[in-house]
Amino acid sequence: MPAPTTPVYLLASHQPALLAAMEPVLLALGARVRIVLSVEAALAGLTAPEPPSLALLDVSLPGLQIDPLLTSVRAAVSSQRLPLVLVVDTVTPQWICLLDQGLVDDLLLRGDAAPSWRLRLEQVLRAHRQACELESLREAALLSAQVDHLTGVYNRESMLAMLFRETDRAQRMSSALSLVLFDIDDFGHWNARLGAPACDELLSQVAVRTAHLLRSYDLLGRTGKDEFLIGLPGCDAPLTLSLAQRLCRSIFGPPFRVAGQSIRLSACFGIAHSLGRSPLVVLREAEQALQAARQLGPESIQCFVDSQRPDAAPITLFSPTSGEDLLAW
């Protein structure tokens, strides 16, 4: 485990007396101190790729215009804002306004004693740590609500929400959007034969294999126990069919290894195309196409338009010989 990095605190002032009094306080807080003597150097330090963990800015710096500087810092720092403390002579309405807006974290009076400075800086750092922890918890809770806990892909609700956004984009740009819905054949058999833990591992492996074959902006979600939905922005009918064929070969061709055994799975695929319509409508069409594929037998792929023709022939893709003893159904 790597050793924790010593934080760097930025101290911007041109007054030797303040620098001499403040530097020991910052060192006592366990940090390395970087001293800058100008507004330009302060701005460069605050907007660096790795900004300091705390910044103290003397408002008496020649040429300092606090509002433009804060605007530049906020535009440059994409992560949570670093704690910023102003060193002032008196508390004015301008500084109070910056505090109220959350643009600065505290004010240190130049004439206060060093113990008072340290106490206030410790409070600033503690509040900042708590804010970062709360933000991390919020992001974790949001992510947890969006993903399927077993496979790590999106759950049904999140998948539909993103498909609505993709549909809006497809309408604005007059671009294609397709859905591929696939279901593992006779998964109940494997659940009874191998047990729930082994089948959970199979589902996770299916999700991983599928994600590896998709583009970074494609969408993948688990919409049922053994059912997965793929959203394909920019994919028209021929491209979507070609991808479904590739998925069938690459995901389900090689055997899965679970519980010390090689397992041969297969799946059926249903395809539907958005044409700018509600994702709920398109998903129902993909479900109908998937149902038609199931009726045709394992490893069948059906488009919604094909599923309306009772004499449509299945697209059958056989797995290559692996040279292993496989459990198949």
Backbone as numpy.savetxt, mean C-alpha at the origin, in Angstrom:
# Nx Ny Nz CAx CAy CAz Cx Cy Cz
20.27 -7.84 14.49 19.42 -6.65 14.49 20.30 -5.41 14.49
20.12 -4.48 13.51 20.99 -3.32 13.43 20.79 -2.41 14.61
21.89 -1.73 14.99 21.81 -0.79 16.11 20.98 0.42 15.71
20.23 0.98 16.66 19.42 2.15 16.34 20.28 3.32 15.90
19.80 4.07 14.93 20.52 5.21 14.41 20.36 6.40 15.34
21.46 7.08 15.60 21.40 8.28 16.45 20.67 9.39 15.70
19.64 9.99 16.29 18.91 11.05 15.59 19.77 12.29 15.40
19.44 13.04 14.39 20.13 14.30 14.09 19.14 15.44 14.30
19.53 16.41 15.11 18.72 17.59 15.36 19.37 18.78 14.67
18.58 19.55 13.96 19.07 20.73 13.24 18.85 21.97 14.10
19.90 22.75 14.26 19.83 24.00 15.02 20.26 25.13 14.09
19.32 26.01 13.75 19.59 27.10 12.80 19.57 28.42 13.53
20.73 29.02 13.68 20.84 30.34 14.33 22.18 30.95 13.95
22.24 32.28 13.97 23.50 32.98 13.72 24.03 33.62 14.99
23.40 33.36 16.13 23.80 33.99 17.39 24.67 33.03 18.21
25.94 33.36 18.41 26.83 32.46 19.15 26.35 32.12 20.54
25.72 33.09 21.22 25.26 32.82 22.58 24.17 31.74 22.60
23.23 31.83 21.67 22.18 30.82 21.61 22.75 29.46 21.24
23.65 29.42 20.27 24.25 28.15 19.87 24.99 27.50 21.03
25.73 28.31 21.78 26.50 27.76 22.90 25.60 27.23 24.00
24.45 27.87 24.21 23.55 27.44 25.27 22.66 26.27 24.84
22.26 26.22 23.56 21.30 25.22 23.10 21.96 23.89 22.75
23.18 23.91 22.22 23.80 22.67 21.77 23.93 21.63 22.89
24.35 22.00 24.11 24.42 20.99 25.18 23.07 20.38 25.52
22.00 21.16 25.41 20.65 20.65 25.68 20.29 19.56 24.67
20.58 19.82 23.41 20.26 18.84 22.37 21.13 17.59 22.50
22.39 17.76 22.83 23.26 16.60 23.02 22.78 15.75 24.18
22.26 16.40 25.23 21.76 15.66 26.39 20.52 14.84 26.05
19.84 15.19 24.96 18.67 14.42 24.52 19.08 13.20 23.68
20.38 12.98 23.54 20.86 11.79 22.84 20.96 11.93 21.35
21.17 13.15 20.85 21.19 13.37 19.41 22.54 13.94 18.98
22.79 13.83 17.69 23.87 14.59 17.06 23.30 15.93 16.61
24.05 16.98 16.74 23.56 18.32 16.45 24.22 18.84 15.18
23.38 19.28 14.26 23.89 19.93 13.05 23.54 21.41 13.14
24.54 22.25 13.13 24.35 23.69 13.25 24.47 24.34 11.87
23.50 25.15 11.52 23.55 25.94 10.29 23.36 27.41 10.66
23.95 28.28 9.83 24.03 29.69 10.19 23.22 30.60 9.29
22.49 30.05 8.32 21.75 30.89 7.38 20.41 30.26 7.04
19.53 31.08 6.47 18.22 30.60 6.04 18.38 29.57 4.93
19.29 29.83 4.00 19.49 28.91 2.88 19.95 27.53 3.36
20.89 27.52 4.32 21.36 26.24 4.85 20.27 25.54 5.65
19.45 26.31 6.36 18.35 25.72 7.11 17.34 25.07 6.18
17.00 25.77 5.08 16.03 25.21 4.14 16.59 23.96 3.48
17.87 23.97 3.14 18.48 22.78 2.53 18.44 21.60 3.49
18.70 21.85 4.77 18.65 20.77 5.74 17.26 20.24 5.98
16.28 21.13 6.01 14.90 20.72 6.27 14.28 19.96 5.11
14.74 20.21 3.90 14.17 19.57 2.72 15.08 18.49 2.14
16.09 18.08 2.90 17.01 17.04 2.43 16.28 15.71 2.32
16.81 14.78 1.50 16.17 13.46 1.39 15.99 12.77 2.74
16.92 12.97 3.65 16.78 12.45 5.01 16.76 13.63 5.97
15.57 14.20 6.23 15.49 15.39 7.08 15.82 15.07 8.52
16.11 16.07 9.31 16.44 15.83 10.72 15.23 15.32 11.49
15.50 14.76 12.67 14.43 14.27 13.53 13.77 15.39 14.32
14.43 16.52 14.40 13.91 17.70 15.10 14.64 18.91 14.55
13.92 20.00 14.39 14.54 21.24 13.89 14.19 22.39 14.80
15.20 23.17 15.17 15.01 24.40 15.93 15.44 25.57 15.06
14.56 26.52 14.88 14.79 27.62 13.95 14.70 28.93 14.70
15.81 29.67 14.69 15.87 30.99 15.32 15.21 32.00 14.38
14.11 32.62 14.84 13.37 33.53 13.96 14.13 34.81 13.68
15.26 35.03 14.38 16.06 36.24 14.13 17.08 36.04 13.02
17.08 34.85 12.36 18.00 34.64 11.25 17.80 35.70 10.18
18.87 36.36 9.71 18.72 37.39 8.69 18.06 36.85 7.42
17.05 37.56 6.93 16.37 37.18 5.69 15.31 36.12 5.86
15.02 35.71 7.08 14.03 34.65 7.28 12.62 35.16 7.01
11.92 34.47 6.11 10.49 34.68 5.87 9.82 33.35 6.21
9.18 33.32 7.35 8.74 32.05 7.91 7.68 31.36 7.08
6.71 32.10 6.54 5.63 31.44 5.79 6.14 30.75 4.52
6.92 31.43 3.66 7.46 30.72 2.47 8.33 29.53 2.86
9.10 29.65 3.95 9.95 28.53 4.34 9.11 27.33 4.76
8.06 27.56 5.55 7.21 26.45 5.97 6.51 25.82 4.78
6.11 26.63 3.80 5.47 26.10 2.59 6.42 25.19 1.83
7.68 25.62 1.71 8.68 24.81 1.00 8.93 23.49 1.73
8.99 23.55 3.05 9.25 22.34 3.82 8.09 21.36 3.69
6.88 21.86 3.77 5.70 20.98 3.68 5.62 20.34 2.30
6.02 21.08 1.24 5.97 20.51 -0.11 7.04 19.45 -0.32
8.17 19.59 0.38 9.29 18.67 0.15 9.20 17.41 0.98
8.64 17.49 2.16 8.60 16.35 3.07 7.32 15.58 2.84
7.44 14.39 2.20 6.25 13.61 1.85 5.74 12.79 3.02
6.62 12.39 3.91 6.19 11.61 5.06 5.67 12.54 6.14
5.36 11.96 7.31 4.81 12.77 8.38 5.76 13.90 8.74
5.21 15.09 8.93 6.01 16.30 9.12 6.93 16.15 10.32
8.19 16.64 10.13 9.15 16.59 11.23 8.78 17.66 12.26
9.10 17.43 13.53 8.79 18.43 14.56 9.67 19.67 14.38
9.04 20.83 14.39 9.72 22.10 14.16 9.41 23.04 15.31
10.47 23.57 15.92 10.34 24.46 17.07 10.98 25.80 16.71
10.30 26.89 17.03 10.84 28.22 16.79 11.42 28.79 18.08
12.56 29.44 17.95 13.16 30.17 19.06 12.81 31.65 18.86
12.06 32.21 19.80 11.53 33.57 19.64 11.90 34.41 20.86
11.80 35.73 20.67 12.05 36.65 21.79 10.80 36.82 22.64
9.65 36.94 21.99 8.37 37.08 22.69 7.33 36.28 21.92
6.26 35.96 22.61 5.15 35.24 21.98 4.21 36.27 21.35
4.10 36.23 20.03 3.28 37.19 19.30 2.09 36.46 18.68
1.07 37.22 18.24 -0.07 36.58 17.56 0.34 35.77 16.33
1.40 36.20 15.63 1.86 35.45 14.46 2.32 34.05 14.85
3.11 33.95 15.94 3.59 32.64 16.36 2.45 31.78 16.91
1.53 32.38 17.63 0.37 31.64 18.13 -0.45 31.08 16.97
-0.59 31.85 15.91 -1.35 31.40 14.73 -0.68 30.17 14.10
0.65 30.18 14.02 1.36 29.02 13.46 1.17 27.79 14.33
1.16 27.99 15.64 0.90 26.87 16.54 -0.50 26.31 16.35
-1.49 27.21 16.26 -2.88 26.78 16.11 -3.08 26.01 14.81
-2.37 26.40 13.76 -2.51 25.73 12.47 -1.71 24.43 12.39
-0.94 24.14 13.42 -0.13 22.92 13.42 1.09 23.00 12.53
1.48 24.20 12.13 2.64 24.36 11.25 3.95 24.31 12.02
3.92 24.65 13.29 5.08 24.47 14.17 4.59 23.76 15.42
5.55 23.17 16.14 5.17 22.33 17.27 5.30 23.03 18.62
6.16 24.00 18.71 6.30 24.71 19.99 7.13 25.96 19.78
7.15 26.81 20.81 7.94 28.03 20.83 8.85 27.97 22.06
10.11 28.28 21.85 11.05 28.41 22.95 11.43 29.87 23.10
11.29 30.39 24.29 11.70 31.78 24.54 13.21 31.83 24.70
13.81 32.77 23.99 15.26 32.89 24.00 15.81 33.10 25.41
15.05 33.80 26.24 15.54 34.14 27.57 15.31 33.08 28.62
14.65 31.96 28.27 14.41 30.91 29.26 15.69 30.16 29.60
15.66 29.45 30.70 16.82 28.67 31.13 16.86 27.33 30.40
18.03 26.72 30.37 18.23 25.45 29.67 17.31 24.34 30.15
17.07 24.18 31.46 16.14 23.11 31.89 14.74 23.28 31.31
14.28 24.51 31.18 12.96 24.75 30.58 12.96 24.35 29.11
14.02 24.68 28.38 14.12 24.27 26.97 14.04 22.74 26.86
14.82 22.05 27.68 14.87 20.59 27.58 13.50 19.98 27.86
12.81 20.48 28.87 11.49 19.95 29.20 10.53 20.11 28.04
10.54 21.28 27.42 9.61 21.52 26.31 9.98 20.67 25.09
11.26 20.51 24.83 11.68 19.70 23.69 11.34 18.23 23.92
11.48 17.75 25.14 11.08 16.37 25.43 9.59 16.18 25.18
8.78 17.18 25.53 7.34 17.08 25.30 7.03 17.07 23.80
7.77 17.88 23.03 7.57 17.90 21.58 7.91 16.53 20.98
9.03 15.97 21.37 9.45 14.68 20.82 8.49 13.56 21.21
8.00 13.61 22.46 7.05 12.60 22.90 5.74 12.68 22.12
5.25 13.90 21.92 4.01 14.08 21.15 4.19 13.62 19.72
5.36 13.87 19.14 5.61 13.46 17.76 5.65 11.93 17.65
6.31 11.27 18.60 6.35 9.80 18.58 4.94 9.22 18.69
4.13 9.79 19.56 2.76 9.30 19.71 1.96 9.51 18.43
2.16 10.66 17.78 1.45 10.92 16.52 1.87 9.93 15.44
3.17 9.62 15.39 3.65 8.64 14.41 3.08 7.25 14.69
3.01 6.86 15.96 2.46 5.56 16.32 0.98 5.48 15.97
0.24 6.56 16.22 -1.18 6.57 15.88 -1.39 6.48 14.37
-0.53 7.18 13.62 -0.65 7.11 12.17 -0.34 5.72 11.65
0.67 5.06 12.24 0.98 3.69 11.84 -0.17 2.75 12.14
-0.79 2.92 13.31 -1.94 2.09 13.67 -3.11 2.34 12.73
-3.31 3.60 12.37 -4.41 3.93 11.45 -4.17 3.28 10.09
-2.94 3.37 9.58 -2.63 2.77 8.28 -2.76 1.25 8.34
-2.32 0.66 9.45 -2.44 -0.79 9.58 -3.90 -1.23 9.63
-4.73 -0.45 10.35 -6.15 -0.79 10.42 -6.82 -0.64 9.06
-6.43 0.39 8.32 -7.01 0.60 6.99 -6.62 -0.53 6.06
-5.33 -0.93 6.11 -4.89 -2.03 5.26 -5.57 -3.33 5.65
-5.73 -3.56 6.96 -6.38 -4.78 7.42 -7.82 -4.87 6.93
-8.48 -3.72 6.85 -9.87 -3.71 6.39 -9.97 -3.94 4.89
-8.87 -3.76 4.16 -8.91 -3.86 2.70 -8.51 -5.23 2.19
-7.76 -6.00 2.97 -7.19 -7.23 2.43 -7.84 -8.46 3.04
-7.75 -9.54 2.28 -8.16 -10.85 2.77 -7.05 -11.38 3.65
-7.36 -11.68 4.91 -6.32 -12.02 5.87 -5.61 -13.33 5.55
-6.25 -14.21 4.84 -5.62 -15.49 4.54 -4.59 -15.36 3.42
-4.96 -14.71 2.33 -4.11 -14.69 1.13 -3.34 -13.39 0.96
-3.74 -12.32 1.64 -3.06 -11.04 1.49 -3.48 -10.24 0.28
-4.40 -10.75 -0.54 -4.93 -9.97 -1.66 -6.16 -9.21 -1.18
-6.72 -8.37 -2.04 -7.86 -7.57 -1.64 -9.08 -8.43 -1.34
-9.92 -7.97 -0.41 -11.18 -8.66 -0.17 -12.24 -8.16 -1.16
-13.42 -8.73 -1.09 -14.44 -8.42 -2.09 -14.84 -6.95 -2.05
-15.04 -6.40 -0.86 -15.49 -5.01 -0.76 -14.45 -4.05 -1.33
-13.18 -4.24 -1.00 -12.14 -3.37 -1.51 -11.98 -3.53 -3.02
-12.11 -4.76 -3.48 -11.99 -5.01 -4.91 -13.07 -4.26 -5.69
-14.29 -4.31 -5.22 -15.38 -3.60 -5.90 -15.16 -2.10 -5.86
-14.70 -1.58 -4.72 -14.45 -0.14 -4.62 -13.41 0.30 -5.64
-12.34 -0.48 -5.80 -11.32 -0.11 -6.77 -11.80 -0.29 -8.20
-12.66 -1.26 -8.42 -13.20 -1.44 -9.77 -14.11 -0.29 -10.16
-14.81 0.30 -9.20 -15.61 1.48 -9.51 -14.69 2.62 -9.95
-13.55 2.79 -9.26 -12.61 3.84 -9.67 -12.02 3.55 -11.04
-11.68 2.29 -11.30 -11.13 1.94 -12.61 -12.17 2.14 -13.71
-13.44 1.88 -13.39 -14.49 2.10 -14.38 -14.62 3.58 -14.71
-14.54 4.43 -13.72 -14.57 5.88 -13.98 -13.41 6.27 -14.88
-12.23 5.73 -14.62 -11.07 6.06 -15.45 -11.26 5.54 -16.87
-11.78 4.33 -16.99 -12.01 3.77 -18.32 -13.01 4.61 -19.12
-14.05 5.13 -18.44 -15.02 5.97 -19.11 -14.38 7.28 -19.58
-13.55 7.89 -18.71 -12.93 9.17 -19.07 -11.95 9.00 -20.23
-11.22 7.89 -20.24 -10.15 7.71 -21.22 -10.57 6.84 -22.40
-11.83 6.39 -22.38 -12.34 5.50 -23.44 -11.42 4.29 -23.61
-11.02 3.70 -22.49 -10.11 2.55 -22.52 -10.84 1.29 -22.07
-10.19 0.17 -22.28 -10.79 -1.13 -21.96 -10.59 -1.47 -20.49
-11.48 -2.30 -19.99 -11.37 -2.84 -18.64 -12.07 -4.20 -18.65
-11.36 -5.22 -18.20 -11.93 -6.57 -18.22 -11.78 -7.22 -16.85
-12.69 -8.18 -16.59 -12.64 -8.95 -15.36 -12.44 -10.42 -15.70
-11.60 -11.08 -14.90 -11.41 -12.53 -14.99 -11.73 -13.10 -13.61
-12.70 -13.99 -13.58 -13.11 -14.64 -12.34 -12.77 -16.12 -12.46
-12.00 -16.66 -11.51 -11.70 -18.09 -11.60 -11.95 -18.77 -10.26
-12.28 -20.04 -10.37 -12.71 -20.84 -9.23 -12.00 -22.19 -9.31
-11.41 -22.63 -8.20 -10.69 -23.90 -8.18 -11.69 -25.05 -8.26
-11.41 -25.98 -9.14 -12.33 -27.10 -9.37 -12.39 -28.02 -8.15
-13.61 -28.32 -7.70 -13.88 -29.31 -6.66 -12.99 -29.11 -5.43
-12.94 -27.86 -4.95 -12.08 -27.57 -3.81 -12.59 -28.24 -2.54
-13.89 -28.51 -2.48 -14.43 -29.21 -1.33 -13.81 -30.58 -1.14
-13.48 -31.25 -2.24 -12.82 -32.55 -2.15 -11.49 -32.43 -1.42
-10.71 -31.42 -1.80 -9.40 -31.24 -1.18 -9.54 -30.82 0.28
-10.55 -30.05 0.58 -10.76 -29.64 1.95 -11.05 -30.87 2.84
-11.85 -31.77 2.31 -12.17 -32.98 3.06 -10.97 -33.92 3.15
-10.17 -33.97 2.11 -9.06 -34.92 2.05 -7.83 -34.43 2.81
-7.52 -33.12 2.69 -6.29 -32.59 3.26 -6.49 -31.84 4.56
-7.72 -31.35 4.77 -7.98 -30.55 5.96 -7.86 -29.06 5.67
-8.47 -28.27 6.55 -8.53 -26.82 6.34 -7.17 -26.16 6.33
-6.24 -26.46 7.25 -4.94 -25.77 7.22 -4.19 -25.96 5.90
-4.17 -27.20 5.38 -3.48 -27.45 4.12 -4.15 -26.72 2.97
-5.47 -26.67 2.99 -6.19 -25.97 1.92 -6.00 -24.46 2.01
-5.89 -23.94 3.22 -5.56 -22.52 3.36 -4.21 -22.22 2.73
-3.25 -23.12 2.92 -1.94 -22.95 2.31 -2.03 -23.02 0.79
-2.87 -23.91 0.27 -3.07 -23.98 -1.18 -3.62 -22.66 -1.72
-4.60 -22.09 -1.04 -5.17 -20.82 -1.49 -4.12 -19.71 -1.47
-3.28 -19.69 -0.46 -2.22 -18.69 -0.40 -1.25 -18.86 -1.56
-0.91 -20.10 -1.88 0.00 -20.34 -3.01 -0.63 -19.92 -4.33
-1.93 -20.17 -4.49 -2.62 -19.73 -5.71 -2.55 -18.21 -5.83
-2.78 -17.51 -4.72 -2.74 -16.04 -4.73 -1.35 -15.54 -5.11
-0.31 -16.16 -4.55 1.05 -15.73 -4.85 1.38 -15.97 -6.32
1.05 -17.13 -6.84 1.33 -17.42 -8.26 0.58 -16.44 -9.16
-0.66 -16.15 -8.82 -1.44 -15.25 -9.66 -0.84 -13.85 -9.65
-0.50 -13.35 -8.47 0.05 -11.99 -8.35 1.34 -11.85 -9.15
2.15 -12.90 -9.20 3.41 -12.84 -9.94 3.19 -12.69 -11.44
2.05 -13.10 -11.94 1.79 -13.05 -13.37 1.11 -11.75 -13.80
0.69 -10.94 -12.85 -0.05 -9.72 -13.18 0.86 -8.50 -13.23
0.36 -7.46 -13.90 1.09 -6.19 -13.93 0.90 -5.46 -12.59
1.75 -4.48 -12.35 1.72 -3.79 -11.06 0.40 -3.08 -10.81
-0.30 -2.66 -11.88 -1.54 -1.92 -11.72 -2.78 -2.78 -11.92
-2.61 -4.07 -12.15 -3.76 -4.97 -12.18 -4.28 -5.17 -10.76
-5.52 -5.59 -10.65 -6.16 -5.78 -9.35 -6.42 -7.27 -9.11
-6.18 -7.72 -7.90 -6.41 -9.11 -7.56 -7.11 -9.19 -6.21
-8.23 -9.91 -6.17 -8.97 -10.06 -4.93 -9.51 -11.46 -4.78
-9.79 -11.82 -3.55 -10.45 -13.10 -3.25 -11.90 -12.79 -2.93
-12.80 -13.31 -3.75 -14.21 -12.96 -3.62 -15.05 -14.10 -3.06
-14.46 -15.26 -2.87 -15.16 -16.39 -2.28 -14.14 -17.33 -1.67
-14.59 -18.44 -1.12 -13.65 -19.34 -0.44 -12.52 -19.76 -1.35
-12.85 -20.22 -2.57 -11.82 -20.63 -3.51 -11.99 -19.91 -4.85
-12.45 -18.68 -4.77 -12.75 -17.90 -5.97 -11.95 -16.59 -5.93
-11.31 -16.26 -7.05 -10.48 -15.06 -7.15 -10.95 -14.22 -8.33
-10.85 -12.90 -8.17 -11.27 -11.95 -9.20 -10.08 -11.10 -9.59
-9.88 -10.92 -10.89 -8.79 -10.10 -11.42 -9.39 -8.96 -12.23
-8.93 -7.74 -11.98 -9.30 -6.58 -12.78 -8.14 -6.19 -13.67
-8.42 -6.04 -14.96 -7.37 -5.81 -15.95 -7.61 -4.50 -16.70
-7.10 -3.38 -16.19 -7.24 -2.11 -16.92 -6.50 -2.17 -18.25
-7.14 -1.64 -19.29 -6.50 -1.56 -20.60 -6.50 -2.84 -21.39
-7.12 -3.91 -20.90 -7.12 -5.20 -21.60 -8.42 -5.38 -22.37
-8.33 -5.54 -23.68 -9.51 -5.81 -24.48 -9.77 -7.32 -24.49
-10.77 -7.74 -25.29 -11.18 -9.15 -25.28 -10.06 -10.12 -25.66
-9.35 -9.91 -26.79 -8.30 -10.88 -27.14 -7.19 -10.97 -26.10
-6.76 -9.81 -25.57 -5.70 -9.82 -24.57 -6.15 -10.52 -23.30
-7.41 -10.31 -22.91 -7.90 -10.92 -21.69 -7.99 -12.43 -21.83
-8.47 -12.90 -22.97 -8.53 -14.34 -23.21 -7.13 -14.95 -23.20
-6.19 -14.27 -23.83 -4.81 -14.76 -23.84 -4.24 -14.84 -22.43
-4.53 -13.83 -21.60 -4.04 -13.84 -20.23 -4.69 -14.97 -19.44
-5.99 -15.18 -19.63 -6.66 -16.26 -18.91 -6.05 -17.62 -19.26
-5.72 -17.81 -20.53 -5.07 -19.05 -20.93 -3.70 -19.19 -20.26
-2.98 -18.09 -20.20 -1.67 -18.13 -19.55 -1.80 -18.40 -18.05
-2.79 -17.78 -17.43 -3.02 -18.03 -16.00 -3.33 -19.51 -15.76
-4.16 -20.06 -16.60 -4.53 -21.47 -16.44 -3.30 -22.37 -16.53
-2.43 -22.08 -17.49 -1.23 -22.90 -17.65 -0.24 -22.69 -16.51
0.02 -21.41 -16.19 1.13 -21.10 -15.29 0.78 -21.28 -13.82
-0.48 -21.01 -13.46 -0.87 -21.18 -12.06 -1.13 -22.65 -11.75
-1.88 -23.30 -12.61 -2.35 -24.65 -12.29 -1.61 -25.75 -13.03
-0.68 -25.38 -13.93 0.13 -26.41 -14.59 1.10 -27.07 -13.63
1.97 -26.31 -12.98 2.90 -26.93 -12.02 2.16 -27.42 -10.79
2.61 -28.48 -10.17 1.93 -28.98 -8.97 2.17 -28.05 -7.78
1.27 -28.11 -6.84 1.42 -27.41 -5.57 1.95 -28.39 -4.54
2.82 -27.90 -3.69 3.36 -28.75 -2.64 2.82 -28.28 -1.31
2.14 -29.18 -0.62 1.57 -28.85 0.67 1.46 -30.14 1.49
1.71 -30.04 2.77 1.64 -31.19 3.68 2.48 -32.35 3.18
3.64 -32.04 2.57 4.54 -33.07 2.09 4.08 -33.79 0.85
3.07 -33.27 0.15 2.53 -33.92 -1.03 2.52 -32.95 -2.20
2.53 -33.53 -3.41 2.35 -32.75 -4.63 0.89 -32.82 -5.04
0.27 -31.66 -5.15 -1.16 -31.60 -5.40 -1.39 -30.98 -6.77
-2.24 -31.62 -7.55 -2.61 -31.13 -8.88 -3.97 -30.46 -8.79
-4.00 -29.15 -8.97 -5.26 -28.41 -8.98 -5.60 -27.97 -10.39
-6.86 -27.66 -10.59 -7.30 -27.05 -11.85 -8.36 -26.01 -11.51
-8.73 -25.21 -12.50 -9.70 -24.14 -12.26 -10.45 -23.83 -13.54
-11.63 -23.25 -13.37 -12.40 -22.73 -14.49 -12.39 -21.20 -14.43
-12.50 -20.59 -15.61 -12.37 -19.14 -15.73 -13.58 -18.55 -16.45
-14.06 -17.42 -15.91 -15.11 -16.65 -16.57 -14.62 -15.24 -16.84
-14.89 -14.74 -18.05 -14.40 -13.43 -18.49 -15.58 -12.54 -18.84
-15.49 -11.28 -18.45 -16.49 -10.29 -18.85 -15.77 -8.95 -19.07
-16.37 -8.10 -19.88 -15.74 -6.83 -20.26 -16.62 -5.66 -19.80
-15.97 -4.62 -19.32 -16.68 -3.52 -18.65 -17.56 -2.72 -19.59
-16.98 -2.22 -20.68 -17.68 -1.33 -21.60 -18.25 -0.11 -20.87
-17.57 0.29 -19.78 -17.98 1.47 -19.03 -19.16 1.25 -18.11
-19.60 0.03 -17.92 -20.78 -0.24 -17.10 -20.40 -0.47 -15.64
-21.40 -0.53 -14.78 -21.16 -0.74 -13.36 -20.41 -2.05 -13.13
-19.41 -2.04 -12.25 -18.70 -3.28 -11.95 -19.62 -4.38 -11.41
-20.71 -4.00 -10.75 -21.64 -5.02 -10.26 -22.27 -5.78 -11.41
-22.61 -5.06 -12.48 -23.19 -5.71 -13.67 -22.15 -6.61 -14.33
-20.94 -6.09 -14.48 -19.89 -6.86 -15.15 -19.51 -8.08 -14.32
-19.49 -7.93 -13.00 -19.17 -9.08 -12.15 -20.24 -10.17 -12.28
-21.50 -9.78 -12.38 -22.56 -10.78 -12.59 -22.35 -11.52 -13.91
-21.90 -10.79 -14.94 -21.63 -11.45 -16.22 -20.45 -12.41 -16.10
-19.42 -12.01 -15.37 -18.27 -12.91 -15.17 -18.71 -14.15 -14.40
-19.61 -13.99 -13.44 -20.11 -15.14 -12.68 -20.90 -16.08 -13.59
-21.69 -15.52 -14.51 -22.44 -16.37 -15.45 -21.48 -17.10 -16.38
-20.43 -16.40 -16.84 -19.45 -17.04 -17.71 -18.72 -18.14 -16.95
-18.41 -17.90 -15.68 -17.74 -18.92 -14.87 -18.65 -20.14 -14.68
-19.93 -19.90 -14.46 -20.86 -21.01 -14.31 -20.93 -21.85 -15.59
-20.91 -21.16 -16.74 -20.92 -21.89 -18.01 -19.64 -22.70 -18.17
-18.51 -22.15 -17.73 -17.25 -22.87 -17.81 -17.27 -24.11 -16.92
-17.85 -23.98 -15.72 -17.94 -25.14 -14.83 -18.73 -26.28 -15.47
-19.80 -25.91 -16.18 -20.64 -26.93 -16.80 -19.89 -27.66 -17.92
-18.91 -26.97 -18.51 -18.15 -27.59 -19.59 -17.04 -28.50 -19.07
-16.68 -28.37 -17.80 -15.67 -29.24 -17.23 -14.43 -28.51 -16.78
-13.55 -29.21 -16.06 -12.34 -28.58 -15.52 -11.49 -27.93 -16.60
-10.81 -26.84 -16.22 -9.89 -26.10 -17.06 -10.57 -25.47 -18.27
-11.84 -25.13 -18.12 -12.55 -24.43 -19.19 -12.49 -22.93 -18.97
-12.46 -22.20 -20.07 -12.45 -20.74 -20.05 -13.60 -20.26 -20.92
-14.46 -19.41 -20.35 -15.59 -18.90 -21.10 -15.69 -17.39 -20.94
-15.93 -16.71 -22.06 -16.28 -15.30 -22.04 -17.79 -15.17 -21.90
-18.25 -14.04 -21.41 -19.68 -13.87 -21.20 -20.44 -14.02 -22.50
-19.93 -13.46 -23.59 -20.65 -13.57 -24.87 -20.69 -15.02 -25.31
-19.60 -15.79 -25.03 -19.59 -17.19 -25.41 -20.55 -18.01 -24.57
-20.74 -17.57 -23.32 -21.57 -18.36 -22.42 -23.04 -18.32 -22.80
-23.41 -17.40 -23.70 -24.80 -17.34 -24.14 -25.10 -18.33 -25.25
-24.04 -18.99 -25.80 -24.25 -19.95 -26.88 -24.11 -21.36 -26.32
-25.19 -22.15 -26.31 -25.13 -23.46 -25.67 -24.17 -24.43 -26.34
-23.82 -24.18 -27.62 -22.96 -25.12 -28.32 -21.50 -24.70 -28.29
-21.16 -23.71 -27.42 -19.77 -23.25 -27.37 -18.87 -24.37 -26.86
-17.73 -24.50 -27.49 -16.78 -25.55 -27.11 -15.84 -25.03 -26.04
-15.46 -25.86 -25.09 -14.54 -25.41 -24.05 -13.14 -25.18 -24.59
-12.44 -24.28 -23.96 -11.02 -24.11 -24.23 -10.29 -24.93 -23.17
-9.70 -26.02 -23.56 -9.11 -26.94 -22.59 -7.59 -26.83 -22.66
-6.97 -26.72 -21.50 -5.53 -26.58 -21.41 -5.03 -27.66 -20.46
-4.21 -28.56 -20.97 -3.72 -29.65 -20.15 -2.36 -29.29 -19.58
-2.11 -29.73 -18.35 -0.85 -29.43 -17.69 0.26 -30.30 -18.27
1.47 -29.75 -18.32 2.60 -30.57 -18.80 2.93 -31.67 -17.80
3.52 -32.71 -18.30 3.93 -33.81 -17.43 5.05 -33.33 -16.52
4.88 -33.50 -15.23 5.87 -32.99 -14.28 6.87 -34.01 -13.84
6.59 -35.29 -14.12 7.51 -36.31 -13.68 7.38 -36.65 -12.21
6.33 -36.11 -11.54 6.13 -36.38 -10.12 4.85 -37.17 -9.95
4.75 -37.84 -8.82 3.49 -38.49 -8.45 2.57 -37.43 -7.88
1.45 -37.21 -8.55 0.55 -36.14 -8.19 -0.74 -36.68 -7.63
-1.29 -35.95 -6.67 -2.66 -36.20 -6.26 -3.55 -35.33 -7.10
-4.45 -35.93 -7.85 -5.34 -35.16 -8.73 -6.76 -35.65 -8.52
-7.70 -34.81 -9.01 -9.09 -35.18 -8.86 -9.80 -34.90 -10.17
